[in-house]
């Protein structure tokens, strides 16, 4: 989805940012969003590169949208 919203950003950069932001999910599951999923934390982590920051902010927005969906709708979407 980030590539559709940010077509000028390379897929390599998008994958890197998404991987770093979701790394804590291995240990915390859905609760991983307490780390790096706040715009100020994203600014601190990715603020040196405007493209990475844009990817991080899109990632946060999409995760918040997904979290707002009922759990049943999230499961159907991933099938």
N, C-alpha and C positions, 0 to 999 in steps of 0.2 A: 504494500500500500504506500509506503514512503516513496518509492520510485515514481508512483503516479503523481504524488503531491509535490515531489522535489525532483523533477526529471534531470536537472543539471548536476545532481550529486551522483558520484560513482557508486555502483553496487558494492564495491569493495568497502567503501566508507560506510555505507548503510549497514552492511553485515557486521562490520567491526563495532559500530556504536550499539546496534541491537544486541550483539553477543555480550558486550561489556555490561549493558544495562540489565540483561536477563541472567547473568552469571549467578547471582545469589539465589535464583529460583531452584537450583540444584539442591540447596539445603533448606530453603525457606518455603518452597512451593509458591502459592499465590501471594503469600505475605512478603515475597521479595520486593514488592512494590513500595515498601517502606524505605528502601535504599535507592537512591538515584532517580526516583520517580517524582521528584518535586522540581519545579522550574529553577529554584535557586541552587539546588544540588547539581542539576544538569549544567547550569551556568558555571559552577565551580569546576566540574569535571571536564566539560567540553567547550568552555567559553573561548579558548584560544583559537578555535577553528569555527567560523560562522556556519559552515556547512554541517559539521558534526553537531553543533548546537541545534540547528534546524531539525536534523534527524532525531535528536534526543527529544525535542519538544513535540514532534509528531508522534514519536513512540509513546510519550506520556499521554498525549491526548487520546490516542487509540486505545491504550490500556485503560484509561478512565472510562471511555465509552464501553469497552467490553465489560468492565466491572459493574457498570450501571445496568447491564442486561440481566434479566433473571437467569439463574444458573442453568435452567433447562434450555433456554435459547442459546446460551454459549455452547452447550454440548451439541446441539443440532448443527450449529454453524461449523463446527470443526469436523463433522462427519464427511 
